[in-house]
Amino acid sequence: MEEFEYTLENSQQFWDELEDIVSANCPSHQLIDNALRSYLYFTTRFKDEYLASDYDFAQCLRKLFQSSLFDKNKEYVRTQIVYSLLQEDEPASLHVIASFLLFDGRQNEATFEMMNNEGCFPRLVDLIKKGKRDDARLHRMLLELLYEMSRVQKISSEDLGVVDDDFCQYLFQIIEELSDDVDDPYHYPVIRVLLVLNEQWMVASTRSPVESHPPSTPLTNRVIKLLSLHGSSCMTFGENIILLLNRETETSLQLLILKLLYLLFTTKATYEYFYTNDLHVLLDVIIRNLLDLPNELISLRHTYLRVLYPLLAHTQLNQPPHYKQDEIIKVLSILGGSANTHWEPADETTVRLVERVAKVPWLRDEDVSEGEVARKLLGISLSPTQTASMVSVVDVAAVMEKPGVKTPSRKTEFEEEIHNFDGAADRKESHELEVHMPVKKKPPPPARRTKHAPPPIPPVLQVNGGKIPPKAPPRRRTRLKPMASTGDLESKARES
């Protein structure tokens, strides 16, 4: 293919030329490779000049997604872009490549599966290690790509082995450096990567010997290890995951947070990782969410209950003055069925988990035998086989939900149950369960009037910020001397 150096005089010429590139007729793999190479070269060549905003960058990607080039050759194009991620080192090209894979994978999970099969996980870890100093936008994009790829599938033990203490310490350090600004775009991408890595290690620890890493080199959960050894220097991370749980409506991300909390509250070295005031906020959030969950999200309620027991039994909450003791007992009564006239009858697992929480010593008004706890506090009678605890890492790790599913609310029913349990006087107490956390926010920028709002970006392409490309003069473009060929993507993939 003959390639050209481009000279553009305005943004309209850029968008017109881009349209020509993605509209090319490509009946063979060689012509597809030529078109992809032209697209990558052209977008990276003018990225800083015409794609400075996230909105413009998303529009550039949409040009490719909506083109006949992609529509007729989806699998081949995805394969070549994945191979490019494994081989490319130029930051500008990597930004385009990573953005394509992120946006495509969000609407087509097979892209993330292909990335995993081709060994992209170690590659992404290596690229993230290089830091954010060279290209902050690229670094954030790589973090988001690693998170999205890792939360929809299991990562092999071999690939997880490339994540070492230094990598996790580096991520924790980024969070601490940004502690004064919760709205910094790095905060949640970094936190989500640590959460999904914790889940991957948690799931790996439950695999059978055939699936697990060789016994000679066992996998270590680096997140829990570093919080056990250096938790006092990573306090911002803990504050942020409580804040995130309070705000989050996506079920899968709630589960990621709960899995980490479960390990923290069942690992002796991290029993007191959180400040007491943060634990109070966390307990408020758990109480609210337990009663706000509809009946169909029973597995999520079970996970909250599994976290609640070690939270009450192992942390500073077990020391007087005991925080919201009456409210906890009230919640257990509603969930267990003794004060529940409108909800469906509690299932056996919920009853068992409720009874387990009720056995926390400081919830009892007097010393009674374990067999009497549920009956005395909750009005529940269980058989000996039902009282046996089955709580384990396996139970917690096994709870999954597809990304993007939102947790519905049942606030109206919650308020009605509180009212029915203790009368109108307790309605005031129920409002105390609403958690309001202070958030540090930057002052909003001055309002600017515009004649026309920008056209909407499809949800899968949405990123922060963005603006409409300015209206440009009539199209003029000049092609200059040919440039040397950069080689064929397919041949590079075979060589690798």
Secondary structure, DSSP 8 states (H G I E B T S, - for coil): --EEEEEESSHHHHHHHHHHHHT----SHHHHHHHHHHHHHHHHHTHHHH--SHHHHHHHHHHHHTSHHHHTSHHHHHHHHHHHHHH---HHHHHHHHHHHHHHHHH-HHHHHHHHHTTHHHHHHHHHHT-SSS-HHHHHHHHHHHHHHHSSS---HHHHTT--HHHHHHHHHHHHHTTT-TTSTTHHHHHHHHHHHHHHHHHHHTS-TTTS--TTS----HHHHHHHHHGGG-HHHHHHHHHHHHH--BHHHHHHHHHHHHHHHHSGGGTT-S-HHHHHHHHHHHHHHHHHS-TT-HHHHHHHHHHHHHHHHHSGGGSSS-TTHHHHHHHHHHHHTTT-SSS----HHHHHHHHHHHTSGGG-SS---HHHHIIIII-----HHHHS----HHHHHT----TT-B----HHHHHHHHHHHH-GGGHHHHHTTS----------------SS------GGG--S---------S--EEEEEEE-----HHHHHHH-
